[in-house]
Amino acid sequence: MLRFRRMQSLQKFASIHASVLNHFNQERSLSSRHLFKANRAAALAEWRGLCAV
């Protein structure tokens, strides 16, 4: 966090990072491998769709 010179840049990064992390972060130990991989693939496909726009 020391690399950010302005508080506004840090806040912008933190808000974007939090939304992306929440989108991809899944508790691996709470789901089966098949369900985890399916959810991960769906999240990645949605992310690619958002980035392509």
N, CA, C and O atoms as CSV, one atom per row, in Angstrom:
chain,resi,resn,atom,element,x,y,z
A,1,MET,N,N,0.804,-1.192,0.000
A,1,MET,CA,C,0.000,0.000,0.000
A,1,MET,C,C,0.854,1.266,0.000
A,1,MET,O,O,0.344,2.359,-0.246
A,2,LEU,N,N,2.127,1.125,0.270
A,2,LEU,CA,C,2.997,2.296,0.290
A,2,LEU,C,C,3.322,2.796,-1.114
A,2,LEU,O,O,3.843,3.901,-1.270
A,3,ARG,N,N,3.021,1.999,-2.133
A,3,ARG,CA,C,3.321,2.403,-3.506
A,3,ARG,C,C,2.352,3.453,-4.031
A,3,ARG,O,O,2.653,4.138,-5.008
A,4,PHE,N,N,1.199,3.585,-3.397
A,4,PHE,CA,C,0.214,4.556,-3.846
A,4,PHE,C,C,0.546,5.922,-3.264
A,4,PHE,O,O,0.680,6.078,-2.050
A,5,ARG,N,N,0.675,6.896,-4.135
A,5,ARG,CA,C,1.035,8.242,-3.689
A,5,ARG,C,C,-0.174,9.052,-3.269
A,5,ARG,O,O,-0.075,9.941,-2.424
A,6,ARG,N,N,-1.315,8.743,-3.862
A,6,ARG,CA,C,-2.526,9.481,-3.513
A,6,ARG,C,C,-3.543,8.527,-2.904
A,6,ARG,O,O,-3.649,7.366,-3.301
A,7,MET,N,N,-4.273,9.030,-1.950
A,7,MET,CA,C,-5.295,8.229,-1.284
A,7,MET,C,C,-6.393,7.828,-2.273
A,7,MET,O,O,-6.955,6.739,-2.166
A,8,GLN,N,N,-6.694,8.692,-3.223
A,8,GLN,CA,C,-7.728,8.394,-4.208
A,8,GLN,C,C,-7.350,7.175,-5.055
A,8,GLN,O,O,-8.202,6.338,-5.355
A,9,SER,N,N,-6.086,7.078,-5.436
A,9,SER,CA,C,-5.636,5.920,-6.214
A,9,SER,C,C,-5.746,4.639,-5.398
A,9,SER,O,O,-6.148,3.599,-5.918
A,10,LEU,N,N,-5.393,4.715,-4.143
A,10,LEU,CA,C,-5.492,3.555,-3.259
A,10,LEU,C,C,-6.944,3.122,-3.098
A,10,LEU,O,O,-7.239,1.928,-3.144
A,11,GLN,N,N,-7.849,4.066,-2.912
A,11,GLN,CA,C,-9.259,3.736,-2.737
A,11,GLN,C,C,-9.853,3.122,-4.002
A,11,GLN,O,O,-10.650,2.187,-3.926
A,12,LYS,N,N,-9.467,3.644,-5.157
A,12,LYS,CA,C,-9.959,3.101,-6.423
A,12,LYS,C,C,-9.462,1.666,-6.609
A,12,LYS,O,O,-10.234,0.784,-6.984
A,13,PHE,N,N,-8.177,1.434,-6.348
A,13,PHE,CA,C,-7.628,0.096,-6.462
A,13,PHE,C,C,-8.314,-0.858,-5.488
A,13,PHE,O,O,-8.669,-1.976,-5.859
A,14,ALA,N,N,-8.500,-0.422,-4.253
A,14,ALA,CA,C,-9.095,-1.288,-3.233
A,14,ALA,C,C,-10.525,-1.674,-3.589
A,14,ALA,O,O,-10.929,-2.817,-3.377
A,15,SER,N,N,-11.294,-0.731,-4.126
A,15,SER,CA,C,-12.679,-1.049,-4.466
A,15,SER,C,C,-12.749,-2.033,-5.628
A,15,SER,O,O,-13.559,-2.960,-5.605
A,16,ILE,N,N,-11.916,-1.842,-6.635
A,16,ILE,CA,C,-11.900,-2.765,-7.778
A,16,ILE,C,C,-11.382,-4.132,-7.351
A,16,ILE,O,O,-11.942,-5.162,-7.725
A,17,HIS,N,N,-10.312,-4.136,-6.567
A,17,HIS,CA,C,-9.727,-5.402,-6.111
A,17,HIS,C,C,-10.726,-6.189,-5.277
A,17,HIS,O,O,-10.826,-7.407,-5.418
A,18,ALA,N,N,-11.465,-5.509,-4.412
A,18,ALA,CA,C,-12.424,-6.192,-3.555
A,18,ALA,C,C,-13.538,-6.838,-4.373
A,18,ALA,O,O,-13.952,-7.961,-4.085
A,19,SER,N,N,-14.024,-6.131,-5.392
A,19,SER,CA,C,-15.099,-6.706,-6.193
A,19,SER,C,C,-14.616,-7.897,-7.010
A,19,SER,O,O,-15.345,-8.878,-7.163
A,20,VAL,N,N,-13.403,-7.825,-7.533
A,20,VAL,CA,C,-12.855,-8.946,-8.298
A,20,VAL,C,C,-12.559,-10.117,-7.372
A,20,VAL,O,O,-12.848,-11.263,-7.713
A,21,LEU,N,N,-11.990,-9.843,-6.214
A,21,LEU,CA,C,-11.679,-10.912,-5.268
A,21,LEU,C,C,-12.947,-11.624,-4.808
A,21,LEU,O,O,-12.968,-12.852,-4.715
A,22,ASN,N,N,-13.992,-10.871,-4.522
A,22,ASN,CA,C,-15.246,-11.488,-4.103
A,22,ASN,C,C,-15.852,-12.328,-5.211
A,22,ASN,O,O,-16.543,-13.311,-4.942
A,23,HIS,N,N,-15.598,-11.949,-6.451
A,23,HIS,CA,C,-16.148,-12.683,-7.577
A,23,HIS,C,C,-15.459,-14.030,-7.753
A,23,HIS,O,O,-16.103,-15.020,-8.099
A,24,PHE,N,N,-14.164,-14.065,-7.515
A,24,PHE,CA,C,-13.389,-15.281,-7.757
A,24,PHE,C,C,-13.079,-16.084,-6.498
A,24,PHE,O,O,-12.834,-17.287,-6.591
A,25,ASN,N,N,-13.083,-15.466,-5.345
A,25,ASN,CA,C,-12.697,-16.167,-4.130
A,25,ASN,C,C,-13.828,-17.069,-3.647
A,25,ASN,O,O,-14.906,-16.596,-3.286
A,26,GLN,N,N,-13.569,-18.346,-3.646
A,26,GLN,CA,C,-14.533,-19.321,-3.150
A,26,GLN,C,C,-13.815,-20.191,-2.132
A,26,GLN,O,O,-12.647,-20.543,-2.303
A,27,GLU,N,N,-14.516,-20.521,-1.099
A,27,GLU,CA,C,-13.925,-21.377,-0.082
A,27,GLU,C,C,-13.776,-22.783,-0.646
A,27,GLU,O,O,-14.753,-23.526,-0.743
A,28,ARG,N,N,-12.575,-23.139,-1.012
A,28,ARG,CA,C,-12.307,-24.416,-1.665
A,28,ARG,C,C,-12.686,-25.593,-0.778
A,28,ARG,O,O,-13.181,-26.607,-1.269
A,29,SER,N,N,-12.462,-25.469,0.494
A,29,SER,CA,C,-12.689,-26.606,1.383
A,29,SER,C,C,-14.174,-26.863,1.637
A,29,SER,O,O,-14.526,-27.908,2.184
A,30,LEU,N,N,-15.047,-25.939,1.254
A,30,LEU,CA,C,-16.466,-26.100,1.546
A,30,LEU,C,C,-17.261,-26.711,0.392
A,30,LEU,O,O,-18.462,-26.943,0.526
A,31,SER,N,N,-16.612,-26.971,-0.725
A,31,SER,CA,C,-17.337,-27.523,-1.864
A,31,SER,C,C,-16.549,-28.678,-2.484
A,31,SER,O,O,-15.341,-28.815,-2.288
A,32,SER,N,N,-17.269,-29.491,-3.230
A,32,SER,CA,C,-16.614,-30.614,-3.900
A,32,SER,C,C,-15.781,-30.096,-5.069
A,32,SER,O,O,-15.966,-28.966,-5.520
A,33,ARG,N,N,-14.879,-30.916,-5.546
A,33,ARG,CA,C,-14.001,-30.518,-6.651
A,33,ARG,C,C,-14.803,-30.174,-7.904
A,33,ARG,O,O,-14.525,-29.180,-8.575
A,34,HIS,N,N,-15.796,-31.002,-8.213
A,34,HIS,CA,C,-16.599,-30.775,-9.406
A,34,HIS,C,C,-17.354,-29.438,-9.317
A,34,HIS,O,O,-17.362,-28.664,-10.274
A,35,LEU,N,N,-17.975,-29.178,-8.188
A,35,LEU,CA,C,-18.714,-27.926,-7.996
A,35,LEU,C,C,-17.774,-26.729,-8.009
A,35,LEU,O,O,-18.100,-25.689,-8.581
A,36,PHE,N,N,-16.617,-26.867,-7.386
A,36,PHE,CA,C,-15.633,-25.788,-7.364
A,36,PHE,C,C,-15.177,-25.438,-8.775
A,36,PHE,O,O,-15.127,-24.263,-9.137
A,37,LYS,N,N,-14.843,-26.450,-9.573
A,37,LYS,CA,C,-14.378,-26.211,-10.935
A,37,LYS,C,C,-15.476,-25.610,-11.808
A,37,LYS,O,O,-15.194,-24.760,-12.653
A,38,ALA,N,N,-16.710,-26.036,-11.619
A,38,ALA,CA,C,-17.824,-25.483,-12.396
A,38,ALA,C,C,-18.050,-24.013,-12.045
A,38,ALA,O,O,-18.248,-23.184,-12.933
A,39,ASN,N,N,-18.020,-23.693,-10.767
A,39,ASN,CA,C,-18.193,-22.302,-10.338
A,39,ASN,C,C,-17.040,-21.432,-10.818
A,39,ASN,O,O,-17.244,-20.294,-11.242
A,40,ARG,N,N,-15.849,-21.964,-10.749
A,40,ARG,CA,C,-14.669,-21.223,-11.195
A,40,ARG,C,C,-14.728,-20.949,-12.702
A,40,ARG,O,O,-14.399,-19.849,-13.145
A,41,ALA,N,N,-15.140,-21.931,-13.476
A,41,ALA,CA,C,-15.260,-21.754,-14.925
A,41,ALA,C,C,-16.338,-20.725,-15.263
A,41,ALA,O,O,-16.159,-19.913,-16.171
A,42,ALA,N,N,-17.447,-20.756,-14.541
A,42,ALA,CA,C,-18.515,-19.782,-14.780
A,42,ALA,C,C,-18.047,-18.365,-14.445
A,42,ALA,O,O,-18.336,-17.422,-15.181
A,43,ALA,N,N,-17.334,-18.221,-13.349
A,43,ALA,CA,C,-16.823,-16.905,-12.965
A,43,ALA,C,C,-15.827,-16.388,-13.988
A,43,ALA,O,O,-15.848,-15.206,-14.331
A,44,LEU,N,N,-14.963,-17.253,-14.475
A,44,LEU,CA,C,-13.979,-16.849,-15.464
A,44,LEU,C,C,-14.635,-16.471,-16.789
A,44,LEU,O,O,-14.217,-15.511,-17.435
A,45,ALA,N,N,-15.651,-17.213,-17.194
A,45,ALA,CA,C,-16.378,-16.890,-18.429
A,45,ALA,C,C,-17.083,-15.540,-18.307
A,45,ALA,O,O,-17.084,-14.743,-19.246
A,46,GLU,N,N,-17.674,-15.295,-17.155
A,46,GLU,CA,C,-18.337,-14.002,-16.935
A,46,GLU,C,C,-17.319,-12.869,-16.942
A,46,GLU,O,O,-17.577,-11.805,-17.505
A,47,TRP,N,N,-16.171,-13.090,-16.325
A,47,TRP,CA,C,-15.123,-12.072,-16.286
A,47,TRP,C,C,-14.613,-11.765,-17.699
A,47,TRP,O,O,-14.408,-10.603,-18.050
A,48,ARG,N,N,-14.414,-12.789,-18.485
A,48,ARG,CA,C,-13.965,-12.587,-19.870
A,48,ARG,C,C,-15.000,-11.831,-20.680
A,48,ARG,O,O,-14.651,-11.002,-21.521
A,49,GLY,N,N,-16.277,-12.113,-20.430
A,49,GLY,CA,C,-17.350,-11.387,-21.100
A,49,GLY,C,C,-17.361,-9.915,-20.728
A,49,GLY,O,O,-17.605,-9.056,-21.575
A,50,LEU,N,N,-17.100,-9.626,-19.476
A,50,LEU,CA,C,-17.065,-8.233,-19.028
A,50,LEU,C,C,-15.873,-7.484,-19.606
A,50,LEU,O,O,-15.977,-6.309,-19.957
A,51,CYS,N,N,-14.759,-8.161,-19.702
A,51,CYS,CA,C,-13.543,-7.525,-20.227
A,51,CYS,C,C,-13.622,-7.316,-21.729
A,51,CYS,O,O,-12.984,-6.402,-22.252
A,52,ALA,N,N,-14.386,-8.136,-22.434
A,52,ALA,CA,C,-14.480,-8.034,-23.884
A,52,ALA,C,C,-15.327,-6.843,-24.323
A,52,ALA,O,O,-15.221,-6.390,-25.463
A,53,VAL,N,N,-16.152,-6.345,-23.438
A,53,VAL,CA,C,-17.053,-5.223,-23.788
A,53,VAL,C,C,-16.313,-3.942,-23.854
A,53,VAL,O,O,-16.907,-2.900,-24.133
